[in-house]
Amino acid sequence: MPTTEEIERQIRALVAAGDVATLRVVRDRLAARRTQATAQRAIRFMHDPAAWAREVIDWQAGQGLTEYQTDVLDLLPKKRRVAVRGPHGLGKTGMAAITVLWFATTRDAAGIDWKVLTTASAWRHLSVYLFPEIHKWARRIKWSVLGRPPFDENRELLVHNIKLRFGAASAVASTKPELIEGAHADSLLYLIDEAKIVPDGTWDAIEGAFSGGQTSGLPEAFALAISTPGPPSGRFYDIHSRKPGFEDWFVRHVTLAEAVAAGRISVEWAEQRAVQWGRDSALYANRVLGEFHASDEDSVIPLSWVEAAVERWHVWNDAGRPAPTGREILGVDVARGGGDSTVLAHRTGLVYRELETHDREDTMETTARVQAALRRVPGLVPVVDSMGVGGGVVDRLREQGEPVLAYTGAAKTRMRSRDGEWGFNNTRSAAYWHVRELLDPAFKPELMLPPDDLLLADLTAPTWSVTSGVPPKIRIEPKEDLVARLGRSPDRGDAVVMGLFAEHLASSTVLNPTKGTGSQAAANKYGRTIGGGGGAGRARR
């Protein structure tokens, strides 16, 4: 067989002789030889994604794979199914993007029929995080090592797809398992991002692809599931807890210590989150320790329910923030001094549009902010905490003839839970339980909450218990106890909870008018119906 150099000499001779027909044949032969040679550069990485990442990516100074990233990439071609959990910030999305690019470039170079299907608990994780990350790492590929030109961004590297000669990588919503189940190729890779709440149907569809896979050779199938953990439930948890039937998954827990040692997480950040969220909270366990943990048993509101409300907010926001329907309410938690913040929580119907925070301002400044909001938003009704310094804001607004609903957490209430079986020891307990019922996934919740980690911590931190009586009463952890435990006031959570209690305050004000024309005016302006925002219980005489 002639060498490449010999073929090149032959071409020069044919050019000199003017033998065009033979020249075309010889040139095609040389092109095929070069294509084969360059393809071999990528093919050698087919079963070594860690080597692909080290040699193909143009790492910036001080960067490179961490030990745990190398470990995961080494495991994937050997174990075929790998599930990874760990803290927030350890580089999961970057590792996922590198995995997709490794698979696509090596299989395509080998001429193998291939597909990559990426899915996640929400479309936003694919469109906002994963595929932009794939684009970022594609720009860092040393194409000369792979022996091919860079991806064409008009034909090959698209917004939510990679389309090459022999296969494609695509984004698929986890709510459409039929699209995943219908995937066929000689070489398949499933990438499950934010896997903790991906539906079981999607996992089952992925598992179906492994039925025809070989332990070596083609056809082949691989799956990489990556996520911060959530509550101890669902398929991702079952895999990590080694429940029967999932022994063929290899699980990897990246610990906080590993992430700190790799320089991906700082000790200071971890300690600050312990202060911010509480060391015994589900938020801290999930996002800092990378452990499965739920607040369901002792917390009023489970973390997963609040996270689902935040995801609904993201969908609404990504859709261009279409105007919600419903009453305009402003929940106002007035700072008591020190490190507390005054929080104004703006909601329309069941959408909290934003949280507005202000530090170190007196009650007159807060009153002026509320009045400015009343002028700006027709029909707005503020709900203000009347305990402590907040009472001054309520009094001043009433003096000005403004409609204001006074929220007194310690006040008695005749409200009952949705099923009518439970009473509440005070208004604060009723208000927090009302939010729990608005978020209960069994009742198709619509409440949307803005992405704010302190808000998540505030809503999931309070615990509850039951006191005896007829009816038995739900008692939410007193605020002073919660403040002592957290080391701060749950300002954001209280503002949101108060705002969602407006319907009940308006109705109870009508039934039991309090002193002050402002309070009656608010009730009249708001309306005399109860539960207009999706009420949990009903006030009883």
Secondary structure, DSSP 8 states (H G I E B T S, - for coil): ---HHHHHHHHHHHHHHT-HHHHHHHHHHHHHHHHHHHHHHHHTTTT-HHHHHHHHB---TT----HHHHHHHHHHHHHSEEEEE--TTSSHHHHHHHHHHHHHHHHHHTT--EEEEEEESSHHIIIIIIHHHHHHHHTTB-HHHHTS----TTTTB-SSEEE-SSEEEEE--TT-HHHHHT---SEEEEEEESGGG--HHHHHHHHHHGGG--SSSSSEEEEEEEE---SS-SHHHHHHTT-TT-TTSEEEE--HHHHHHTTSS-HHHHHHHHHHH-TTSHHHHHHTS------TTTBSS-HHHHHHHHHHHHHHHHTT-----S-EEEEEE---STT-EEEEEEEETTEEEEEEEEES--HHHHHHHHHHHHHHSTT-EEEEE-STTHHHHHHHHHHTT---EEE-TTS------TTS--EESSHHHHHHHHHHHHH-GGG----B----HHHHHHHHS-BEEEE-SSS-EEEE--HHHHHHHHTS--HHHHHHHHHHTHHHHHHHHHHS--SSHHHHHHHHHH-S-S-TTT-SS----
